[in-house]
Amino acid sequence: MLLIEDLQVELAGKQLLKHIDLEIKPGETHILFGPNGSGKTSLLMTLMGMPGYKVTAGKIVFKGQDITHMPIHERAQLGLAMAFQRPPTINGLKTRQMVSICGGHRELDIEDMARQVNFDAFLDRDVNAGLSGGEIKRSELLQLMAQDADLMLFDEPESGVDLENMHLVGETIAHLLQKDSEVIYGNGKRSIAERRRGRVKMGLIITHTGYILDYLEADAGHVLFKGVLSCASNPREILRCIGQNGYEECVACMMPKGPHPLEHSL
């Protein structure tokens, strides 16, 4: 459903991404590791179509359509959404209005959705105005819930979130990506096995800490180092390698790119 081929990107004349190849299939969640300044956020911004990020080579295909030069609103309408690490404050626009806009023409129970992420007290506040880091993250998640996108991009969802709220953030992301582990039987509802068979939502998550892996099982992990996507493998193995040896050594020792990452086994 998402295919990136030989993607190369510049910002203000500086090359940020070099020969990026990545495939995310329906139902998969991928984790993206990398040091500061390695190009992780730039990759997400490019996928979302943010201005200034110039694709100089390669292409991005989403749901069978070439979106390489497609404007942001068309990508969003196609089913692509992003939770930003540091979204701006939007004075004069209430969060309730923003959530309604994100929902398009669908009817939403905004109050109920906000309660699910403990955000109902902030609905009538200007978007992100005076919010803490954790509150901003919950606002971003609420907007994603309204969008109900097919591919969700998360830029460091753990950043600025205290331990008390990390569980809520992690569980909400797992639910959005259809990775939650709730087992439902009887009354015509699906079991966990059927939920797996019907899973279609895709995710690409940037993380430094790996905390998100405590709340969902990711299908593959990648390291982005100096603008190059250096490996694809088991995300927990990658995280352990980074912790023990650092990024540069991790890139050197991990297996090179080859078959689809789900075919790798460490």
Backbone torsions as a table, in degrees:
resi	resn	phi	psi	omega
1	MET	NA	-30.6	170.9
2	LEU	-122.3	126.5	178.7
3	LEU	-133.1	120.7	177.0
4	ILE	-112.9	125.7	-177.2
5	GLU	-125.3	120.0	173.3
6	ASP	48.8	42.3	-175.0
7	LEU	-74.2	129.7	176.1
8	GLN	-130.2	133.4	-170.5
9	VAL	-136.4	140.7	175.6
10	GLU	-121.6	152.4	171.9
11	LEU	-135.1	120.1	-178.6
12	ALA	53.7	39.2	176.5
13	GLY	83.1	-3.1	-180.0
14	LYS	-103.4	129.7	180.0
15	GLN	-74.5	127.1	-177.9
16	LEU	-107.6	-37.5	-177.1
17	LEU	-125.9	138.0	-174.2
18	LYS	-127.9	116.7	171.3
19	HIS	50.5	53.1	-179.3
20	ILE	-81.1	126.0	172.9
21	ASP	-122.3	128.4	-178.2
22	LEU	-157.3	138.9	175.1
23	GLU	-130.2	129.8	173.9
24	ILE	-122.8	119.3	-177.3
25	LYS	-91.4	162.2	179.5
26	PRO	-53.6	133.0	179.1
27	GLY	88.3	-6.0	-176.5
28	GLU	-92.6	148.0	171.7
29	THR	-122.9	127.3	-179.3
30	HIS	-116.2	145.2	-179.6
31	ILE	-108.9	137.4	-178.5
32	LEU	-119.1	116.2	177.5
33	PHE	-104.2	160.7	174.8
34	GLY	161.8	150.6	178.5
35	PRO	-69.0	166.8	176.2
36	ASN	-57.7	137.9	177.6
37	GLY	80.9	10.8	-177.1
38	SER	-86.3	-13.2	178.1
39	GLY	111.1	8.5	-176.8
40	LYS	-63.6	-53.3	179.3
41	THR	-63.5	-36.0	178.4
42	SER	-60.8	-37.1	178.0
43	LEU	-64.2	-45.5	179.4
44	LEU	-65.1	-42.0	178.7
45	MET	-61.7	-38.4	178.9
46	THR	-67.1	-42.7	178.4
47	LEU	-61.7	-35.8	-179.0
48	MET	-79.3	-15.9	177.8
49	GLY	86.9	25.8	-179.5
50	MET	-64.2	141.5	-178.3
51	PRO	-64.2	148.5	178.9
52	GLY	98.1	-26.6	179.7
53	TYR	-88.0	103.9	-172.0
54	LYS	-96.5	118.5	175.6
55	VAL	-79.8	116.2	-177.8
56	THR	-97.9	-16.6	177.6
57	ALA	-163.2	160.6	178.1
58	GLY	85.0	-176.0	-178.1
59	LYS	-151.0	160.6	176.6
60	ILE	-123.1	122.5	179.1
61	VAL	-116.9	126.8	-179.8
62	PHE	-130.0	122.9	-179.5
63	LYS	53.8	38.8	176.1
64	GLY	82.7	-0.5	-179.7
65	GLN	-111.6	139.8	175.3
66	ASP	-76.8	111.7	-177.4
67	ILE	-108.5	13.6	-173.2
68	THR	-50.8	-40.9	-177.9
69	HIS	-119.4	20.9	-179.7
70	MET	-77.4	140.1	178.2
71	PRO	-67.0	161.3	-174.0
72	ILE	-56.6	-47.6	-173.4
73	HIS	-64.5	-31.5	178.0
74	GLU	-72.7	-34.5	175.8
75	ARG	-65.2	-41.7	179.0
76	ALA	-63.2	-43.0	179.6
77	GLN	-65.3	-27.4	179.2
78	LEU	-77.7	-17.1	176.8
79	GLY	116.9	27.5	179.3
80	LEU	-112.8	132.6	-177.8
81	ALA	-143.9	158.7	-176.9
82	MET	-141.5	137.6	170.5
83	ALA	-102.3	115.9	-173.2
84	PHE	-83.0	153.0	175.5
85	GLN	-72.7	-42.9	-179.1
86	ARG	-131.6	73.5	179.5
87	PRO	-70.1	153.2	-177.2
88	PRO	-77.8	159.8	168.0
89	THR	-77.5	136.7	178.9
90	ILE	-119.1	95.4	-178.7
91	ASN	-70.7	136.3	178.2
92	GLY	92.4	-7.5	177.9
93	LEU	-117.1	116.9	-179.5
94	LYS	-74.9	148.7	179.6
95	THR	-59.4	-38.1	177.6
96	ARG	-56.7	-43.9	178.9
97	GLN	-65.6	-40.2	179.8
98	MET	-62.4	-43.5	179.0
99	VAL	-63.2	-41.1	177.9
100	SER	-62.2	-41.9	177.1
101	ILE	-61.7	-42.9	-179.7
102	CYS	-61.9	-30.3	-179.3
103	GLY	-77.7	-7.2	-179.9
104	GLY	63.2	-129.0	-177.4
105	HIS	-95.8	5.0	-179.3
106	ARG	-78.7	147.6	176.2
107	GLU	-82.2	127.2	-175.8
108	LEU	-122.4	143.1	168.5
109	ASP	-94.4	83.8	-172.2
110	ILE	-62.7	-38.4	179.7
111	GLU	-60.8	-45.8	-179.1
112	ASP	-66.6	-42.9	178.5
113	MET	-60.6	-42.1	-179.6
114	ALA	-65.0	-37.1	178.1
115	ARG	-63.5	-32.5	-179.4
116	GLN	-63.4	-28.0	178.5
117	VAL	-113.1	20.2	176.6
118	ASN	54.1	48.8	-176.0
119	PHE	-127.0	7.2	-173.8
120	ASP	-64.5	-24.3	-179.8
121	ALA	-75.5	-9.9	-174.6
122	PHE	-111.9	4.0	-173.5
123	LEU	-61.1	-32.6	-177.0
124	ASP	-99.4	18.5	173.0
125	ARG	-96.8	148.3	175.8
126	ASP	-56.1	146.3	-174.4
127	VAL	-54.7	117.2	175.8
128	ASN	67.5	5.8	-178.0
129	ALA	-70.7	117.0	176.7
130	GLY	68.8	17.2	-178.5
131	LEU	-88.3	149.6	173.6
132	SER	-75.6	172.7	179.5
133	GLY	-60.0	-43.0	179.4
134	GLY	-67.5	-37.0	178.2
135	GLU	-66.8	-38.3	177.0
136	ILE	-63.0	-40.6	178.8
137	LYS	-62.3	-40.4	-179.9
138	ARG	-68.7	-34.1	175.6
139	SER	-63.7	-43.3	178.0
140	GLU	-61.7	-41.5	179.3
141	LEU	-65.4	-38.7	177.7
142	LEU	-61.6	-41.1	178.2
143	GLN	-65.8	-37.2	176.8
144	LEU	-66.2	-38.6	177.0
145	MET	-58.5	-40.8	-179.6
146	ALA	-68.7	-37.4	-178.4
147	GLN	-70.7	-34.8	-178.6
148	ASP	52.5	49.8	-174.9
149	ALA	-74.6	162.1	177.9
150	ASP	-87.5	-33.6	175.8
151	LEU	-124.4	120.9	-178.2
152	MET	-114.6	130.4	179.8
153	LEU	-107.2	128.3	-177.9
154	PHE	-121.0	119.8	178.5
155	ASP	-98.9	99.1	178.9
156	GLU	50.4	66.1	-177.8
157	PRO	-64.4	-18.6	179.5
158	GLU	-84.0	-15.8	-174.9
159	SER	-62.3	126.7	177.4
160	GLY	78.3	6.3	-177.9
161	VAL	-102.4	126.7	178.7
162	ASP	-76.5	167.9	-175.1
163	LEU	-62.3	-32.8	-178.7
164	GLU	-64.3	-35.6	-177.3
165	ASN	-96.3	-9.8	-178.9
166	MET	-62.2	-35.8	178.8
167	HIS	-62.2	-44.8	179.9
168	LEU	-63.2	-45.5	179.7
169	VAL	-62.7	-47.7	-178.5
170	GLY	-62.8	-44.7	-179.8
171	GLU	-66.0	-36.2	179.4
172	THR	-67.0	-42.5	177.9
173	ILE	-62.8	-42.9	178.2
174	ALA	-59.5	-40.5	178.9
175	HIS	-67.1	-43.6	179.6
176	LEU	-59.3	-36.6	-177.3
177	LEU	-92.4	9.5	179.5
178	GLN	59.5	34.1	-179.4
179	LYS	-110.0	4.1	-179.6
180	ASP	-68.4	151.6	-169.9
181	SER	-99.6	13.6	-179.4
182	GLU	-64.0	132.3	177.8
183	VAL	-104.1	124.5	-177.8
184	ILE	-122.8	124.5	179.5
185	TYR	-125.3	153.9	172.6
186	GLY	78.4	171.5	177.9
187	ASN	55.3	30.2	177.8
188	GLY	76.6	4.2	-178.7
189	LYS	-88.4	159.2	-173.5
190	ARG	-81.2	149.8	173.5
191	SER	-85.1	174.2	-179.5
192	ILE	-62.9	-35.9	179.6
193	ALA	-64.5	-40.9	179.4
194	GLU	-68.4	-34.0	177.0
195	ARG	-62.2	-39.3	179.0
196	ARG	-65.0	-43.1	-179.1
197	ARG	-64.5	-32.4	-177.3
198	GLY	-93.0	5.9	-175.3
199	ARG	-71.7	127.9	179.7
200	VAL	-129.5	-19.1	-176.3
201	LYS	-67.1	143.1	-178.9
202	MET	-120.6	149.8	179.2
203	GLY	-140.5	146.8	171.0
204	LEU	-130.6	115.5	-169.5
205	ILE	-120.6	121.7	172.2
206	ILE	-84.4	131.5	176.1
207	THR	-145.0	144.6	171.0
208	HIS	-101.7	-34.2	-173.0
209	THR	-92.3	-27.5	-175.8
210	GLY	79.7	4.8	-178.7
211	TYR	-57.5	-32.4	-176.4
212	ILE	-60.6	-25.4	-180.0
213	LEU	-70.0	-12.1	174.5
214	ASP	-75.7	-12.3	-173.3
215	TYR	-118.7	-13.2	177.4
216	LEU	-152.5	153.8	175.7
217	GLU	-92.5	118.9	178.0
218	ALA	-89.5	151.3	-176.8
219	ASP	-87.2	-25.7	-179.7
220	ALA	-160.2	153.4	175.0
221	GLY	-123.5	153.2	-179.3
222	HIS	-138.2	151.4	173.4
223	VAL	-114.6	124.6	174.7
224	LEU	-104.7	117.0	-173.8
225	PHE	-134.5	119.5	-179.5
226	LYS	54.5	41.0	175.8
227	GLY	80.8	2.8	-177.5
228	VAL	-117.2	132.9	175.9
229	LEU	-82.0	106.1	-162.8
230	SER	-91.5	-25.6	-179.3
231	CYS	-158.5	164.5	175.5
232	ALA	-140.7	121.1	-175.2
233	SER	-164.6	-166.4	178.5
234	ASN	-64.1	124.2	-173.9
235	PRO	-63.9	-34.1	179.4
236	ARG	-70.1	-35.6	176.0
237	GLU	-66.1	-40.5	178.2
238	ILE	-63.5	-45.5	-179.3
239	LEU	-60.8	-41.5	178.8
240	ARG	-65.0	-41.7	179.0
241	CYS	-62.6	-43.0	178.7
242	ILE	-61.9	-45.3	-178.9
243	GLY	-62.8	-35.9	-176.8
244	GLN	-85.0	-35.2	-169.2
245	ASN	-124.6	-10.3	-176.3
246	GLY	86.8	165.2	-174.9
247	TYR	-63.7	-44.8	-174.0
248	GLU	-64.0	-43.8	178.6
249	GLU	-68.2	-35.7	178.3
250	CYS	-61.5	-45.8	179.8
251	VAL	-60.9	-38.5	-177.5
252	ALA	-69.8	-34.0	-171.6
253	CYS	-96.7	-20.9	-178.1
254	MET	-72.4	156.3	-177.3
255	MET	-65.0	148.3	178.1
256	PRO	-69.8	165.9	177.9
257	LYS	-63.1	140.1	179.4
258	GLY	-152.0	-120.5	179.1
259	PRO	-66.7	177.6	175.9
260	HIS	-53.6	139.0	-173.6
261	PRO	-57.2	-25.2	179.5
262	LEU	-70.5	-12.4	178.9
263	GLU	-88.8	-9.6	179.2
264	HIS	-81.7	149.3	174.9
265	SER	-144.1	122.6	-179.7
266	LEU	-105.4	NA	NA
